[in-house]
Every structure is written in structure tokens, then in C-alpha cells.
Amino acid sequence: MTLLAKFRSFDLAARLLMINQFGINLGFYMLMPYLAGYLAGPLGLAAWAVGLVLGVRNFSQQGMFLIGGTLADRFGYKPLIVAGCFLRTSGFALLVFATSLPGLLIASAATGFAGALFNPAVRAYLAADTGERRLEAFAVFNIFYQAGILAGPLLGLALMALDFQVTAGAAALVFAVLTVAQLFALPARRAETPAEQTTVLEDWRTVVANRRFVAFAMAMIGSYVLSFQVYLALPLQADYVAGARSREVTSAVFVISGVVAVVGQLRITAWLRTRWRGGRSLVVGMSLLAVSFLPVALVPDPERFGTVAAIAALLVAAALLAIGTAAVFPFEMDTVVALASGRLVATHYGFYNTVVGIGILIGNLTTGAVVGAAHAAGSDWAVWFGFAAIGALAALALHRLDRSQSAQATTSIDQPKTTISGGRH
């Protein structure tokens, strides 16, 4: 089935959510990659101020996912999606005019908290709306997600040739259109109301007490740390091996990542689904993420086999990383719903995003320090083998979770055999 046919096979709400996610990433990535340069350049902010503005945006999103998920479960998915899009519209519009540090911090916090509002709600809504087809839905969803990441920076680059304010205004316009579209076209939907009313703290205790879910979230930190290296370690490697042509090589890395996801996502998901259960598919995808760093580990610098070989190894690594990410994402999203047992799904997504967000932050800080130290010591290969080791450990953790879940299921007379991702759909 083609992407268009698969897309049309879902109902209006699911299709709107997929298009909405494309728009979210289009608007976000047409602006955010160029924000640091604008702050340090035309506005002339000090390095610490630039870091503060970007840090506030990251914290207001990653640190508030649990709040957003909790609100979505209590007030419904649609209000949080609309509110998030409206808040990001306001934040980007403020960036058109803000020149002082306080104004920039307010705009940055607004854009970040907006993501915390709509991200858990969108995923919970899509899972609830598509039911047994949620694995397929998340595969198509990821195509729109990655297409937005691919198109956003290209459109932003063209607009930046005019002015940053034009780019910020265009990004605000994208989110304004999304706000109106979701407000008037997206059907209302909310989580199932529990028999007993609970407090927020009781909901959070329910999530934290779900030991299998927490263990899964911890294991998946490895996936996010590795997949995020397309934004950190791979561009740094491009600077190292390509020299004056590093911008072209970095662009090629992002193009490869986006094209693999857009073109290959449905095939990758279908191939895994027909061969393995969901839990095993996650292990295979995580293993592929680990393997993706080996080409650069074997050709870590131009001195060993030449510049062309080093660049080729980097591009192969980017392609494998994209395949691994595409393999993991639908089964990962499906697993969160399965482990939540359909209850407090948005809160579970919020907690999950918070955990992996903290993991990404720690991973990035560690990566930045280790890459610099390894390069100074002439041991660049060690960094890439280290990434592979992280992936191997995460794959082992997922394998143990899958075996544990399968063993538990087979000991129950009344419960069919499942995996950590709830089996096939």
C-alpha cells in the first residue's frame, strides 16, 4: 500500500494529527536552527545569554512534558493541542519584535512550554483514535514528522536570506494556521474517565509505580541519546573530516536522514512486523542504532584511508542511524500505550518524554566533553565505539524486558501471550 493510500485509510482526526505534526516541525525547524546565530549576531548577546535563552526553551519543554500530559488526560486532548499551537504562535510572533533579554526569555519559554502541551496530547489522541491500528498510524505519523524536519530548515534558510524577522513571522503564521485548523476541524476527544476521581499526585504515583513502564523508559534513553547524534556528533565529525566542505556534508547527513524516514518508514515497519513480535522488533531496531556508529569507528579520521573514505563512513552511519530510528519509533510509541494499559496515556507519554529528555541533556553534555577530549588525545575511534556500546546495553535491557514480559504472560491462564509492545496489531 502506498503512503497516500495508507494515509487515506485513517479517519479525519488521525489525518489532521499527521498533517499537524508536519506543520509543527516545519514551523519549528524553519526558525530554531538559526536562532542562536541571530541572538549572537544581529542582537549581539553574550554567549552566556544565548545559552540561557536556548536553555530556557529546552527546559520549559522537556521539564514540563509531565504537566502537559497530565492536563491532557484531565481536560481532553484537543484543548491542549489547540492551546499548545496558539502558545507557540505567540512565542514566535514575540521573537519578531523582542530584542531585550527578558522579552527573548519569555518568547523562548512560551515556545518550549507549547511543545510540552501538545506533544503528549497528540500522541495520546492518535493512539486512542486509531486503536488496533496504532502501530501503522505511528509509522505514517513519523513520515510526516521527519518530512517536517527535512523541509523546515530548507525553507528557513531561504527566508533567512531576507531577514530573521521574516522567518519568525512565517513560523508564527504556520502555527496560527495550525491553531485554527485544529480548533475548527479536529473532533474533541479525551481520555476515558476513571470510575473514581483521582488527584494529580495519585496519577503520577500510578505512573511511577508502573515498574515495567519506568524500566522501558530508562532503557529507551539509549535510543534517544544515539538518534540525537545526528544533531551533535555527526555534524562535529563533518567539521573534522570535511574541512571547508563541512556545511555540504552536514546538509547531506540531514537529507539522508529525512529521505530514509520518508521513503523507507512503511517498508521498515512492515518488514519488522511480519517477522518479529513488537518487543523483538524494538531490540532489532536498537541493535541497528548501535551498529550504525561502527563505520565511523573504523574510519574515524581522514588520515587512515583518506578524506573520501571518512566522509563515506559518516554518510553510511547517518543512513544506518536513520533506518534504526525509523525501525524503533512506531514500536516505541505503541509500547508506551500497551504498558499504560490504556489508562492515563497522555500522562505516561509526558513522563516518558521527561525521562528521555533528561537523558538527552546528560548525554549531550557528556558527548560534547568526550568528543573534544578524544579528539585532543587522538582517540576519536573510542567515542564511536562508546556510542555502539550504549546501543548494545540498551538493546540488552529491552531484550530482558521482552523476555520477562513474555515469561509472565505464558504463566497466566487467562492472559494471551504478549510482549512489551503489546504484540502485533
Salt bridges, closest charged atoms under 4 A:
ASP129 OD1 - ARG189 NH1 3.59
GLU132 OE1 - HIS425 ND1 3.50
GLU136 OE1 - LYS6 NZ 3.06
GLU136 OE1 - ARG133 NH2 3.20
GLU136 OE2 - ARG273 NH1 3.76
ASP203 OD2 - ARG74 NH2 3.08
ASP334 OD1 - ARG134 NE 2.40
ASP334 OD2 - HIS425 NE2 2.86
ASP380 OD1 - HIS375 ND1 3.11
ASP402 OD1 - ARG277 NH1 3.44
